[in-house]
């Protein structure tokens, strides 16, 4: 998901013989579904299937909208030298994406927020449920959503956003053999009251989200601690944009 600030040194992962998105990196495992840490308890796992007042309005994504690889995006290596992620990857619309449309669900390794169960060096960790203390990390395994870049330094504003949603997953204990489970999706921004964003995202345009300034301030702090000049450069550019 976030912009990579340094070359990934994760050992090569054996990939399936087919079904990989074009331009997928060889050192990251491509996931068609979430994986879960052994530290995630049965109560936490059950918790992400519960609904509450706030979640009643969340979209429920049908299985046919979760095709993998995702046909709505393509991974592109960025060659524009003025782009903060030049030489790295981004996701671009492979077709017209209309306002409020689901682009892709963020997939990765679900883990608890305890220090012993997270990767302090990951730039791809996204909060899944703060109350349950769960996050989803796509540093070593994930899907195309991990390459969604922050808009800062690229465009005046984002054209997409993270939204909570539910997807269907198998469950032998439920009637019908399925249940709804919480996920985070990347959606095209709504058209807005004045309809200024009614064009959505055109085919060939980069999908850009807002990580929030807090993310980049954190990256800057980490970069200073690690003495990582490239990460510091990117974080500074993003904050100054």
Residue frames as a rotation matrix with the C-alpha (Angstrom) as fourth column:
UNK 1
0.560 0.828 0.000 0.00
0.828 -0.560 0.000 0.00
0.000 0.000 -1.000 0.00
UNK 2
0.754 -0.253 -0.606 2.41
-0.026 -0.934 0.357 2.76
-0.656 -0.253 -0.711 1.03
UNK 3
0.774 -0.572 -0.272 5.23
-0.480 -0.250 -0.841 4.03
0.412 0.781 -0.468 -1.16
UNK 4
0.737 -0.617 -0.276 8.27
0.673 0.708 0.215 1.82
0.062 -0.344 0.937 -0.79
UNK 5
0.916 -0.401 -0.024 11.11
-0.387 -0.896 0.217 3.85
-0.108 -0.189 -0.976 0.64
UNK 6
-0.160 -0.986 0.046 13.88
-0.883 0.164 0.440 1.33
-0.441 0.030 -0.897 0.04
UNK 7
-0.219 0.040 -0.975 14.48
-0.716 0.672 0.189 -1.84
0.663 0.739 -0.119 -1.89
UNK 8
0.692 0.551 0.466 12.73
-0.721 0.536 0.438 -4.82
-0.009 -0.640 0.768 -0.31
UNK 9
-0.371 -0.912 -0.173 15.32
-0.878 0.406 -0.255 -7.31
0.303 0.057 -0.951 0.96
UNK 10
0.290 0.568 0.770 12.80
-0.734 0.648 -0.202 -10.03
-0.614 -0.507 0.605 1.79
UNK 11
-0.716 -0.580 0.389 14.03
-0.229 0.720 0.655 -13.44
-0.660 0.380 -0.648 0.52
UNK 12
-0.675 0.433 -0.597 12.41
-0.667 -0.012 0.745 -14.60
0.315 0.901 0.296 -2.71
UNK 13
-0.274 0.705 0.654 9.06
-0.526 0.459 -0.716 -16.29
-0.805 -0.541 0.245 -2.26
UNK 14
-0.930 0.002 0.367 7.98
0.266 0.694 0.669 -19.21
-0.254 0.720 -0.646 -4.42
UNK 15
-0.492 0.762 -0.422 5.06
-0.725 -0.626 -0.286 -18.01
-0.482 0.165 0.860 -6.54
UNK 16
0.240 0.652 0.719 2.21
0.075 0.726 -0.683 -19.98
-0.968 0.218 0.126 -8.11
UNK 17
-0.534 -0.515 0.670 2.80
0.631 0.284 0.722 -20.98
-0.563 0.808 0.173 -11.72
UNK 18
-0.578 0.396 0.714 -0.05
0.556 -0.449 0.700 -18.80
0.598 0.801 0.040 -12.95
UNK 19
0.405 0.891 -0.206 -2.47
0.805 -0.240 0.543 -16.14
0.434 -0.386 -0.814 -11.83
UNK 20
-0.230 -0.530 -0.816 0.01
0.807 -0.573 0.145 -13.43
-0.545 -0.625 0.559 -10.87
UNK 21
0.834 0.446 -0.325 -0.72
0.221 -0.810 -0.544 -9.82
-0.506 0.381 -0.774 -11.83
UNK 22
0.538 -0.654 0.531 1.56
0.637 -0.097 -0.765 -8.38
0.552 0.750 0.365 -14.48
UNK 23
0.003 -0.689 0.725 4.62
-0.155 -0.717 -0.680 -6.67
0.988 -0.110 -0.109 -12.98
UNK 24
0.940 0.312 0.139 4.23
-0.200 0.171 0.965 -8.43
0.277 -0.935 0.223 -9.63
UNK 25
0.148 -0.955 0.258 7.53
-0.950 -0.210 -0.230 -8.47
0.274 -0.212 -0.938 -7.61
UNK 26
0.168 -0.145 -0.975 9.19
-0.188 0.966 -0.176 -11.86
0.968 0.213 0.135 -7.26
UNK 27
-0.770 -0.588 -0.248 10.07
0.141 0.223 -0.965 -11.33
0.623 -0.777 -0.088 -3.58
UNK 28
-0.667 0.640 0.381 6.49
-0.700 -0.362 -0.616 -10.83
-0.257 -0.678 0.689 -2.36
UNK 29
-0.866 0.419 0.272 3.86
0.433 0.901 -0.008 -13.58
-0.249 0.111 -0.962 -2.05
UNK 30
-0.733 0.679 0.023 0.67
-0.499 -0.561 0.661 -12.83
0.462 0.473 0.750 -3.96
UNK 31
-0.876 0.459 0.147 -2.44
0.116 0.497 -0.860 -13.47
-0.468 -0.736 -0.489 -1.85
UNK 32
-0.619 0.781 0.085 -5.94
0.083 -0.043 0.996 -14.24
0.781 0.623 -0.038 -3.02
UNK 33
0.617 0.778 -0.116 -7.13
0.221 -0.030 0.975 -14.19
0.755 -0.627 -0.190 0.60
UNK 34
0.434 -0.424 0.795 -5.94
-0.809 -0.572 0.137 -12.93
0.396 -0.703 -0.591 3.99
UNK 35
-0.023 -0.420 -0.907 -3.57
0.373 0.838 -0.398 -14.96
0.928 -0.348 0.137 6.13
UNK 36
0.757 0.412 0.507 -3.67
-0.320 -0.442 0.838 -14.84
0.569 -0.797 -0.202 9.93
UNK 37
-0.361 -0.887 0.288 -1.02
-0.650 0.018 -0.760 -14.79
0.669 -0.461 -0.583 12.63
UNK 38
-0.253 0.204 -0.946 -1.12
0.484 0.873 0.059 -17.58
0.838 -0.442 -0.320 15.20
UNK 39
-0.930 -0.156 -0.333 -1.37
0.368 -0.421 -0.829 -14.82
-0.011 -0.893 0.449 17.80
UNK 40
-0.587 0.802 0.108 -4.83
-0.673 -0.558 0.486 -13.80
0.450 0.213 0.867 16.54
UNK 41
-0.871 0.255 0.421 -7.27
-0.194 0.608 -0.770 -15.33
-0.452 -0.752 -0.480 19.04
UNK 42
-0.654 0.707 0.269 -10.57
0.740 0.524 0.423 -17.04
0.158 0.475 -0.866 18.18
UNK 43
0.167 0.731 -0.661 -12.39
0.773 -0.513 -0.372 -14.13
-0.612 -0.449 -0.651 19.87
UNK 44
-0.320 -0.350 -0.880 -10.54
-0.226 -0.874 0.430 -11.59
-0.920 0.337 0.201 17.72
UNK 45
-0.995 -0.042 0.086 -11.26
0.067 0.330 0.941 -13.60
-0.068 0.943 -0.326 14.59
UNK 46
-0.289 0.957 0.007 -14.93
0.957 0.289 0.008 -13.80
0.005 0.009 -1.000 15.53
UNK 47
-0.051 0.240 -0.969 -14.94
0.483 -0.843 -0.234 -10.10
-0.874 -0.481 -0.073 16.34
UNK 48
-0.771 -0.292 -0.567 -14.22
-0.283 -0.640 0.714 -9.04
-0.571 0.711 0.411 12.77
UNK 49
-0.817 0.572 0.080 -17.44
0.385 0.437 0.813 -10.77
0.430 0.694 -0.577 11.73
UNK 50
-0.220 0.753 -0.620 -19.64
0.897 -0.094 -0.433 -8.91
-0.384 -0.651 -0.655 14.20
UNK 51
-0.243 0.228 0.943 -21.68
0.545 -0.772 0.327 -5.90
0.802 0.594 0.063 13.17
UNK 52
-0.486 0.137 -0.863 -22.36
0.756 -0.429 -0.494 -2.84
-0.438 -0.893 0.105 15.29
UNK 53
0.521 0.751 -0.405 -24.27
0.463 -0.647 -0.605 0.40
-0.717 0.128 -0.685 14.85
UNK 54
0.132 -0.568 -0.813 -21.33
-0.519 -0.738 0.431 2.01
-0.844 0.365 -0.392 13.03
UNK 55
-0.794 -0.603 0.072 -20.77
-0.290 0.481 0.827 -0.93
-0.534 0.636 -0.557 10.69
UNK 56
-0.063 0.865 0.499 -24.38
0.370 0.484 -0.793 -1.50
-0.927 0.134 -0.350 9.65
UNK 57
0.763 0.379 -0.524 -23.96
-0.246 -0.579 -0.777 0.87
-0.598 0.722 -0.349 6.71
UNK 58
-0.297 -0.946 -0.129 -20.72
-0.559 0.063 0.826 -0.68
-0.774 0.318 -0.548 5.45
UNK 59
0.209 0.319 -0.925 -20.83
-0.966 0.212 -0.145 -2.15
0.150 0.924 0.352 1.97
UNK 60
0.244 -0.108 0.964 -21.09
-0.259 0.951 0.172 -5.93
-0.935 -0.291 0.204 1.63
UNK 61
-0.173 -0.474 -0.863 -18.94
-0.944 -0.171 0.283 -7.01
-0.282 0.864 -0.418 -1.27
UNK 62
0.830 0.520 0.203 -20.18
-0.432 0.829 -0.357 -10.03
-0.354 0.208 0.912 -3.28
UNK 63
0.270 -0.776 0.570 -17.65
0.222 0.627 0.747 -12.73
-0.937 -0.075 0.342 -4.25
UNK 64
0.497 -0.045 0.866 -17.85
0.861 0.152 -0.486 -11.87
-0.110 0.987 0.114 -7.95
UNK 65
0.933 -0.163 0.322 -16.39
-0.087 -0.967 -0.239 -8.41
0.350 0.195 -0.916 -7.18
UNK 66
0.607 -0.715 0.346 -13.30
-0.548 -0.062 0.834 -9.96
-0.575 -0.696 -0.430 -5.61
UNK 67
0.967 -0.244 0.066 -11.76
0.212 0.641 -0.737 -11.50
0.138 0.727 0.672 -8.71
UNK 68
0.540 -0.842 -0.002 -8.03
-0.490 -0.316 0.813 -12.03
-0.685 -0.438 -0.583 -8.30
UNK 69
-0.767 -0.580 -0.274 -5.92
0.604 -0.797 -0.002 -10.67
-0.217 -0.167 0.962 -9.93
UNK 70
0.008 0.797 -0.603 -8.09
0.376 -0.562 -0.737 -7.57
-0.927 -0.221 -0.304 -9.93
UNK 71
-0.078 -0.012 0.997 -9.21
0.995 0.061 0.079 -6.61
-0.062 0.998 0.007 -13.47
UNK 72
0.839 0.537 0.084 -9.81
0.540 -0.842 -0.010 -2.98
0.065 0.054 -0.996 -12.47
UNK 73
0.749 -0.636 -0.183 -6.16
-0.498 -0.723 0.479 -2.08
-0.437 -0.268 -0.859 -11.86
UNK 74
0.772 -0.630 -0.086 -2.71
0.403 0.589 -0.700 -2.73
0.492 0.506 0.709 -13.24
UNK 75
0.639 -0.650 -0.411 0.67
0.372 -0.207 0.905 -2.47
-0.674 -0.731 0.109 -11.56
UNK 76
0.818 -0.367 0.442 3.03
0.297 -0.388 -0.872 -0.03
0.492 0.845 -0.208 -13.25
UNK 77
0.078 -0.864 -0.497 6.69
0.949 -0.088 0.301 0.74
-0.304 -0.495 0.814 -12.55
UNK 78
0.887 0.375 -0.270 6.90
0.328 -0.922 -0.204 4.54
-0.326 0.093 -0.941 -12.37
UNK 79
0.105 -0.875 0.473 9.49
0.994 0.076 -0.080 6.16
0.034 0.478 0.878 -14.65
UNK 80
0.607 0.181 0.774 8.63
0.267 -0.964 0.016 9.85
0.748 0.197 -0.633 -14.12
UNK 81
-0.349 -0.890 -0.294 11.64
0.640 0.003 -0.768 11.32
0.684 -0.457 0.569 -12.30
UNK 82
-0.628 0.175 0.758 9.44
-0.442 -0.882 -0.162 13.96
0.640 -0.437 0.632 -10.62
UNK 83
0.492 0.829 -0.267 7.23
-0.292 0.445 0.846 11.28
0.820 -0.338 0.461 -9.05
UNK 84
0.237 -0.405 0.883 8.10
-0.971 -0.116 0.207 10.59
0.018 -0.907 -0.421 -5.35
UNK 85
0.430 -0.019 0.903 7.98
-0.292 0.943 0.158 6.85
-0.855 -0.331 0.400 -6.10
UNK 86
0.573 -0.280 -0.770 10.08
-0.810 -0.051 -0.584 6.95
0.125 0.959 -0.256 -9.29
UNK 87
-0.467 -0.756 -0.458 11.56
-0.705 0.631 -0.323 3.52
0.534 0.172 -0.828 -9.95
UNK 88
-0.873 0.277 0.400 8.97
-0.148 0.632 -0.761 1.88
-0.464 -0.724 -0.511 -7.70
UNK 89
-0.774 0.611 0.164 5.42
0.539 0.502 0.676 0.69
0.331 0.612 -0.718 -8.36
UNK 90
-0.723 0.690 -0.042 1.95
-0.539 -0.601 -0.591 2.18
-0.432 -0.404 0.806 -8.33
UNK 91
-0.498 0.629 0.597 -1.51
0.692 0.703 -0.163 0.94
-0.522 0.332 -0.786 -9.29
UNK 92
-0.857 0.190 -0.478 -3.29
-0.420 -0.795 0.438 2.51
-0.297 0.576 0.761 -12.25
UNK 93
0.095 0.981 0.169 -6.88
-0.468 0.194 -0.862 2.19
-0.879 0.003 0.477 -13.44
UNK 94
-0.837 -0.336 0.431 -7.21
0.153 0.613 0.775 -0.50
-0.525 0.715 -0.462 -16.11
UNK 95
-0.374 0.796 0.477 -10.71
0.812 0.033 0.582 0.77
0.447 0.605 -0.659 -16.96
UNK 96
-0.332 0.370 0.868 -13.03
-0.296 -0.914 0.276 3.66
0.895 -0.165 0.413 -16.12
UNK 97
-0.594 0.125 -0.795 -13.66
0.744 0.461 -0.484 3.69
0.306 -0.879 -0.367 -12.36
UNK 98
-0.011 0.722 0.692 -16.81
0.223 -0.673 0.705 5.57
0.975 0.162 -0.153 -11.38
UNK 99
-0.422 -0.130 0.897 -17.42
-0.693 -0.592 -0.412 7.49
0.585 -0.796 0.159 -8.12
UNK 100
0.131 0.407 0.904 -17.94
-0.961 0.275 0.015 5.31
-0.242 -0.871 0.427 -5.02
UNK 101
0.735 0.116 -0.668 -16.89
-0.423 0.849 -0.318 2.19
0.530 0.516 0.673 -6.93
UNK 102
0.712 -0.548 0.440 -14.87
-0.155 0.488 0.859 -0.47
-0.685 -0.680 0.263 -5.11
UNK 103
0.397 -0.670 -0.627 -11.44
-0.890 -0.114 -0.442 -0.62
0.225 0.733 -0.642 -6.71
UNK 104
-0.018 -0.478 -0.878 -9.81
-0.057 0.877 -0.477 -3.39
0.998 0.042 -0.043 -4.68
UNK 105
0.958 0.267 0.107 -9.79
-0.142 0.114 0.983 -4.91
0.251 -0.957 0.147 -1.19
UNK 106
0.122 -0.956 0.266 -6.52
-0.883 -0.227 -0.411 -4.60
0.453 -0.185 -0.872 0.74
UNK 107
0.942 0.160 -0.296 -5.12
-0.059 0.944 0.324 -8.06
0.331 -0.288 0.899 1.51
UNK 108
-0.037 -0.984 0.172 -2.20
-0.650 -0.106 -0.752 -9.12
0.759 -0.140 -0.636 3.63
UNK 109
-0.383 -0.199 -0.902 -1.21
0.465 0.802 -0.375 -10.88
0.798 -0.563 -0.215 6.86
UNK 110
0.494 0.650 0.577 -3.54
-0.259 -0.523 0.812 -10.11
0.830 -0.551 -0.090 9.77
UNK 111
-0.350 -0.685 -0.639 -1.69
0.571 0.385 -0.725 -9.76
0.742 -0.619 0.256 13.07
UNK 112
0.608 0.484 -0.629 -2.23
0.792 -0.324 0.517 -8.39
0.047 -0.813 -0.581 16.55
UNK 113
0.690 -0.299 0.659 -0.90
-0.039 -0.925 -0.378 -4.98
0.723 0.235 -0.650 17.51
UNK 114
0.883 -0.470 -0.004 1.42
0.075 0.133 0.988 -6.36
-0.464 -0.873 0.153 20.18
UNK 115
0.414 -0.804 -0.426 5.07
-0.847 -0.512 0.143 -5.48
-0.333 0.302 -0.893 19.57
UNK 116
-0.411 -0.629 0.660 6.02
-0.405 0.775 0.485 -9.15
-0.816 -0.068 -0.574 19.35
UNK 117
-0.039 0.518 0.855 3.54
0.607 0.692 -0.391 -9.80
-0.794 0.503 -0.341 16.54
UNK 118
0.931 0.360 -0.057 4.32
0.180 -0.592 -0.785 -6.94
-0.316 0.721 -0.617 14.15
UNK 119
0.166 -0.873 0.459 7.10
0.982 0.106 -0.154 -5.94
0.085 0.476 0.875 11.80
UNK 120
0.371 -0.009 -0.928 8.54
0.462 -0.866 0.193 -2.59
-0.805 -0.501 -0.317 12.99
UNK 121
-0.641 -0.708 -0.298 10.17
0.043 -0.420 0.906 -2.07
-0.767 0.568 0.299 9.58
UNK 122
-0.349 0.563 0.749 7.00
0.906 0.407 0.116 -2.53
-0.239 0.719 -0.652 7.50
UNK 123
-0.900 0.117 -0.420 5.75
-0.201 -0.966 0.163 0.32
-0.386 0.231 0.893 5.32
UNK 124
-0.683 0.635 -0.361 2.62
-0.291 0.217 0.932 -1.64
0.670 0.742 0.036 4.37
UNK 125
-0.784 0.357 -0.508 0.81
0.616 0.549 -0.565 -2.07
0.077 -0.755 -0.651 7.72
UNK 126
-0.583 0.693 0.423 -2.82
-0.313 -0.673 0.670 -0.91
0.749 0.258 0.610 7.81
UNK 127
-0.826 0.340 0.449 -5.16
-0.441 0.106 -0.891 -0.83
-0.351 -0.934 0.062 10.81
UNK 128
-0.735 0.611 -0.296 -7.99
0.171 0.588 0.790 -3.37
0.657 0.530 -0.536 10.46
UNK 129
0.484 0.873 -0.054 -9.79
0.278 -0.095 0.956 -2.94
0.830 -0.478 -0.288 13.78
UNK 130
-0.344 -0.674 0.654 -8.40
-0.385 -0.534 -0.753 -0.72
0.856 -0.511 -0.076 16.55
UNK 131
0.290 0.531 0.796 -10.81
-0.943 0.018 0.331 -1.99
0.162 -0.847 0.506 19.21
UNK 132
0.997 0.073 -0.012 -9.81
-0.072 0.993 0.090 -5.59
0.019 -0.088 0.996 18.52
UNK 133
0.376 -0.927 0.007 -6.16
-0.535 -0.210 0.818 -4.62
-0.757 -0.311 -0.575 18.19
UNK 134
0.258 -0.228 0.939 -5.73
0.612 0.791 0.024 -6.05
-0.748 0.568 0.343 14.69
UNK 135
0.190 -0.252 -0.949 -3.85
-0.665 -0.744 0.064 -4.78
-0.722 0.619 -0.309 11.63
UNK 136
0.815 0.048 0.578 -3.12
0.355 0.746 -0.563 -6.17
-0.458 0.664 0.591 8.18
UNK 137
0.163 -0.889 -0.428 0.44
-0.442 -0.453 0.774 -6.07
-0.882 0.063 -0.466 6.83
UNK 138
0.960 0.203 0.191 1.27
0.088 0.427 -0.900 -6.48
-0.264 0.881 0.392 3.11
UNK 139
0.358 -0.901 -0.246 5.05
-0.802 -0.432 0.412 -6.12
-0.478 0.050 -0.877 3.36
UNK 140
-0.663 -0.696 0.275 5.84
-0.519 0.692 0.502 -9.76
-0.539 0.190 -0.820 2.55
UNK 141
-0.795 0.491 0.356 2.51
0.604 0.693 0.393 -10.93
-0.053 0.528 -0.848 1.17
UNK 142
-0.358 0.710 -0.606 -0.48
-0.044 -0.661 -0.749 -9.11
-0.933 -0.242 0.268 -0.24
UNK 143
0.217 0.455 0.864 -2.26
0.892 0.266 -0.364 -8.07
-0.395 0.850 -0.349 -3.43
UNK 144
-0.137 -0.310 0.941 -2.20
0.825 -0.562 -0.065 -5.15
0.549 0.767 0.333 -5.85
UNK 145
0.800 0.565 0.202 -3.62
0.359 -0.721 0.593 -2.78
0.480 -0.402 -0.780 -3.20
UNK 146
0.504 -0.672 -0.543 -0.22
0.710 -0.036 0.703 -2.63
-0.492 -0.740 0.459 -1.49
UNK 147
-0.488 -0.756 0.436 1.03
0.865 -0.353 0.356 -0.41
-0.115 0.551 0.827 -4.34
UNK 148
0.547 0.704 0.452 -1.53
0.711 -0.676 0.194 2.38
0.442 0.215 -0.871 -3.89
UNK 149
-0.516 -0.856 0.007 0.55
0.766 -0.465 -0.444 5.54
0.384 -0.224 0.896 -3.43
UNK 150
0.020 0.409 -0.912 -0.14
0.712 -0.646 -0.275 8.66
-0.702 -0.644 -0.304 -1.40
UNK 151
0.676 0.382 0.630 -1.22
0.734 -0.434 -0.523 11.65
0.073 0.816 -0.574 -3.49
UNK 152
0.788 -0.340 -0.513 1.28
-0.026 -0.851 0.524 14.10
-0.615 -0.400 -0.679 -1.99
UNK 153
-0.223 -0.923 -0.313 3.84
-0.354 -0.223 0.908 15.26
-0.908 0.313 -0.277 -4.51
UNK 154
-0.778 0.006 0.629 1.85
0.498 0.617 0.610 13.64
-0.384 0.787 -0.483 -7.33
UNK 155
-0.296 0.779 0.553 -1.55
0.645 -0.263 0.717 15.36
0.704 0.569 -0.425 -7.52
UNK 156
-0.532 0.156 0.832 -3.45
-0.434 -0.895 -0.109 18.19
0.727 -0.419 0.544 -5.83
UNK 157
-0.075 0.586 0.807 -5.73
-0.970 0.145 -0.196 15.74
-0.232 -0.797 0.558 -4.05
UNK 158
-0.804 -0.168 0.571 -6.44
-0.135 0.986 0.099 12.00
-0.579 0.002 -0.815 -3.79
UNK 159
-0.428 0.709 -0.560 -8.93
-0.832 -0.068 0.550 10.29
0.352 0.702 0.619 -6.10
UNK 160
0.130 0.423 -0.897 -9.53
0.046 0.901 0.431 7.26
0.990 -0.098 0.098 -3.88
UNK 161
-0.136 -0.132 0.982 -9.89
-0.922 -0.346 -0.174 6.43
0.363 -0.929 -0.075 -0.19
UNK 162
-0.898 -0.145 -0.414 -9.84
0.034 0.918 -0.395 3.57
0.438 -0.369 -0.820 2.30
UNK 163
-0.086 0.903 0.422 -13.25
-0.920 -0.234 0.314 2.41
0.382 -0.361 0.851 3.52
UNK 164
-0.738 -0.039 0.673 -14.33
-0.430 0.796 -0.425 -0.37
-0.520 -0.603 -0.605 5.85
UNK 165
-0.017 0.739 -0.674 -16.42
-0.941 0.217 0.261 -3.09
0.339 0.638 0.691 4.23
UNK 166
0.074 0.092 0.993 -17.47
-0.546 0.837 -0.036 -6.73
-0.835 -0.539 0.112 4.57
UNK 167
-0.311 -0.131 -0.941 -16.69
-0.888 0.393 0.239 -9.68
0.338 0.910 -0.238 2.30
UNK 168
0.783 0.610 0.123 -18.05
-0.620 0.750 0.228 -13.22
0.047 -0.254 0.966 2.29
UNK 169
-0.435 -0.894 -0.112 -15.76
-0.857 0.449 -0.252 -15.96
0.276 -0.013 -0.961 3.59
UNK 170
-0.059 0.400 -0.914 -16.39
-0.091 0.910 0.404 -19.71
0.994 0.107 -0.017 4.08
UNK 171
-0.624 -0.093 0.776 -17.72
-0.773 -0.076 -0.630 -20.74
0.118 -0.993 -0.024 7.51
UNK 172
-0.662 0.327 -0.674 -18.95
0.073 0.924 0.376 -24.25
0.746 0.200 -0.636 8.27
UNK 173
-0.793 0.325 -0.515 -20.64
0.580 0.147 -0.801 -23.04
-0.185 -0.934 -0.305 11.47
UNK 174
-0.608 0.577 -0.545 -22.97
-0.418 -0.817 -0.397 -20.61
-0.675 -0.014 0.738 9.71
UNK 175
0.277 0.790 0.547 -26.13
0.328 0.457 -0.827 -21.35
-0.903 0.408 -0.132 7.76
UNK 176
0.983 0.103 -0.153 -25.27
-0.113 -0.324 -0.939 -21.38
-0.147 0.940 -0.307 4.09
UNK 177
0.584 -0.805 0.106 -21.62
0.799 0.593 0.102 -22.10
-0.145 0.026 0.989 4.82
UNK 178
-0.217 -0.656 0.723 -20.49
0.651 -0.649 -0.394 -18.45
0.727 0.385 0.568 4.64
UNK 179
0.406 0.320 -0.856 -20.18
0.835 -0.510 0.206 -15.40
-0.371 -0.798 -0.475 6.86
UNK 180
0.755 -0.151 0.638 -19.38
0.229 -0.851 -0.473 -11.71
0.614 0.503 -0.608 6.47
UNK 181
0.362 -0.730 -0.580 -15.93
0.895 0.097 0.436 -10.63
-0.263 -0.676 0.688 7.61
UNK 182
0.825 -0.008 -0.564 -14.43
0.032 -0.998 0.061 -7.16
-0.564 -0.068 -0.823 7.97
UNK 183
0.081 -0.818 0.569 -11.97
0.991 0.127 0.040 -5.86
-0.105 0.561 0.821 5.39
UNK 184
0.083 -0.094 -0.992 -10.58
0.021 -0.995 0.096 -2.51
-0.996 -0.029 -0.081 4.23
UNK 185
0.332 0.098 0.938 -11.27
0.900 0.267 -0.346 -1.59
-0.284 0.959 0.000 0.61
UNK 186
-0.739 -0.463 -0.489 -9.92
0.219 -0.852 0.476 1.12
-0.637 0.245 0.731 -1.66
UNK 187
0.204 0.918 0.341 -12.83
0.854 0.004 -0.521 3.04
-0.479 0.397 -0.783 -3.21
UNK 188
-0.489 -0.175 0.855 -13.11
0.654 -0.722 0.226 5.81
0.578 0.669 0.468 -5.77
UNK 189
-0.911 0.166 -0.378 -14.03
0.171 -0.683 -0.710 9.04
-0.376 -0.712 0.593 -4.00
UNK 190
0.039 0.990 0.138 -17.67
0.815 0.048 -0.577 10.05
-0.578 0.135 -0.805 -4.19
UNK 191
-0.016 0.016 1.000 -18.70
0.865 -0.501 0.022 12.70
0.502 0.865 -0.006 -6.74
UNK 192
-0.869 -0.263 -0.419 -19.28
0.467 -0.715 -0.520 15.20
-0.163 -0.648 0.744 -3.93
UNK 193
-0.066 0.923 -0.378 -22.27
0.550 -0.282 -0.786 17.47
-0.832 -0.260 -0.489 -3.36
UNK 194
0.216 0.093 -0.972 -21.26
-0.522 -0.830 -0.195 19.71
-0.825 0.550 -0.131 -6.26
UNK 195
0.894 0.183 0.410 -20.39
0.168 0.711 -0.683 16.78
-0.416 0.679 0.605 -8.50
UNK 196
0.551 -0.735 -0.395 -16.80
-0.806 -0.592 -0.021 17.98
-0.219 0.330 -0.918 -8.96
UNK 197
-0.532 -0.785 0.318 -15.47
-0.679 0.620 0.393 14.40
-0.506 -0.006 -0.863 -8.90
UNK 198
0.459 0.862 0.215 -18.16
-0.534 0.461 -0.709 12.89
-0.710 0.211 0.672 -11.11
UNK 199
0.431 -0.361 -0.827 -15.55
-0.828 0.205 -0.522 11.80
0.358 0.910 -0.211 -13.68
UNK 200
0.972 -0.088 0.216 -14.16
-0.038 0.854 0.519 9.25
-0.230 -0.513 0.827 -11.23
UNK 201
0.007 -1.000 0.021 -10.79
-0.382 0.017 0.924 7.80
-0.924 -0.014 -0.382 -12.24
UNK 202
0.675 0.242 -0.697 -10.12
-0.726 0.049 -0.686 7.46
-0.132 0.969 0.208 -15.94
UNK 203
0.903 -0.369 0.221 -8.38
0.399 0.911 -0.105 4.44
-0.163 0.183 0.970 -17.46
UNK 204
0.297 -0.890 0.346 -4.63
0.627 -0.092 -0.774 4.96
0.720 0.447 0.530 -17.27
UNK 205
0.295 -0.156 0.943 -4.75
-0.520 -0.854 0.022 7.30
0.802 -0.497 -0.333 -14.24
UNK 206
-0.684 -0.596 -0.420 -2.89
0.073 0.517 -0.853 6.41
0.725 -0.614 -0.310 -11.06
UNK 207
0.517 0.798 -0.310 -5.00
0.365 0.123 0.923 5.44
0.775 -0.590 -0.227 -8.05
UNK 208
-0.580 -0.744 0.332 -3.97
0.111 -0.476 -0.873 7.82
0.807 -0.469 0.359 -5.25
UNK 209
0.452 0.692 -0.563 -5.04
0.664 0.161 0.730 7.75
0.596 -0.704 -0.387 -1.61
UNK 210
0.292 -0.315 0.903 -4.36
-0.545 -0.831 -0.114 9.89
0.786 -0.459 -0.414 1.45
UNK 211
-0.135 -0.419 -0.898 -2.10
0.525 0.738 -0.423 8.23
0.840 -0.529 0.121 4.01
UNK 212
0.914 0.384 -0.133 -2.49
0.334 -0.525 0.783 11.24
0.231 -0.760 -0.608 6.30
UNK 213
0.439 -0.787 0.434 0.29
-0.497 -0.615 -0.612 13.56
0.749 0.053 -0.660 7.44
UNK 214
0.580 -0.183 0.794 0.71
-0.750 0.259 0.608 11.45
-0.317 -0.948 0.013 10.55
UNK 215
0.902 -0.253 0.351 1.98
0.340 0.916 -0.213 8.60
-0.267 0.311 0.912 8.39
UNK 216
0.572 -0.704 0.421 4.64
0.367 -0.239 -0.899 10.77
0.733 0.669 0.122 6.75
UNK 217
0.434 -0.410 0.802 5.67
-0.775 -0.624 0.100 12.35
0.459 -0.665 -0.589 10.04
UNK 218
0.747 -0.119 0.654 6.16
-0.364 0.750 0.552 8.85
-0.556 -0.651 0.517 11.38
UNK 219
0.828 -0.453 0.331 8.17
0.552 0.547 -0.630 7.88
0.104 0.704 0.702 8.30
UNK 220
0.506 -0.643 0.575 10.38
-0.202 -0.736 -0.646 10.93
0.838 0.211 -0.503 8.79
UNK 221
0.514 -0.275 0.813 11.07
-0.854 -0.072 0.515 9.99
-0.083 -0.959 -0.272 12.39
UNK 222
0.809 -0.175 0.560 11.87
0.100 0.982 0.163 6.41
-0.579 -0.076 0.812 11.44
UNK 223
0.785 -0.513 0.348 14.10
0.409 0.007 -0.913 7.58
0.466 0.858 0.215 8.59
UNK 224
0.436 -0.628 0.644 16.11
-0.661 -0.710 -0.245 9.78
0.611 -0.319 -0.725 10.92
UNK 225
0.549 -0.187 0.815 16.51
-0.669 0.486 0.562 6.91
-0.501 -0.854 0.142 13.38
UNK 226
0.745 -0.212 0.633 17.58
0.393 0.906 -0.159 4.48
-0.539 0.367 0.758 10.65
UNK 227
-0.145 -0.740 -0.657 19.69
-0.280 -0.606 0.744 7.11
-0.949 0.292 -0.119 8.86
UNK 228
-0.187 0.230 0.955 17.78
0.831 0.556 0.029 6.15
-0.524 0.799 -0.295 5.71
UNK 229
-0.732 -0.217 -0.646 18.34
-0.013 -0.943 0.331 9.12
-0.682 0.251 0.687 3.38
UNK 230
-0.908 0.418 0.032 15.96
0.075 0.086 0.993 7.87
0.412 0.904 -0.109 0.67
UNK 231
-0.143 0.884 -0.445 13.08
0.933 0.270 0.237 7.39
0.330 -0.382 -0.864 3.09
UNK 232
-0.224 -0.008 -0.975 13.81
0.631 -0.763 -0.138 10.80
-0.743 -0.646 0.176 4.61
UNK 233
-0.962 -0.168 -0.217 13.78
-0.057 -0.651 0.757 12.40
-0.269 0.740 0.616 1.16
UNK 234
-0.640 0.768 0.021 10.41
0.374 0.288 0.881 10.91
0.671 0.572 -0.472 0.23
UNK 235
0.000 0.648 -0.762 8.82
1.000 0.005 0.005 11.74
0.007 -0.762 -0.648 3.59
UNK 236
-0.492 -0.265 -0.829 10.08
0.387 -0.920 0.065 15.32
-0.780 -0.289 0.555 3.41
UNK 237
-0.990 0.144 0.005 8.77
-0.048 -0.358 0.933 15.74
0.136 0.923 0.361 -0.13
UNK 238
-0.352 0.915 -0.198 5.37
0.690 0.397 0.605 14.40
0.632 0.077 -0.771 0.90
UNK 239
0.030 0.348 -0.937 5.12
0.936 -0.340 -0.096 16.72
-0.352 -0.874 -0.336 3.92
UNK 240
-0.623 -0.366 -0.691 6.22
0.168 -0.926 0.339 19.74
-0.764 0.095 0.638 1.90
UNK 241
-0.832 0.318 0.455 3.79
0.504 0.089 0.859 19.05
0.233 0.944 -0.234 -0.95
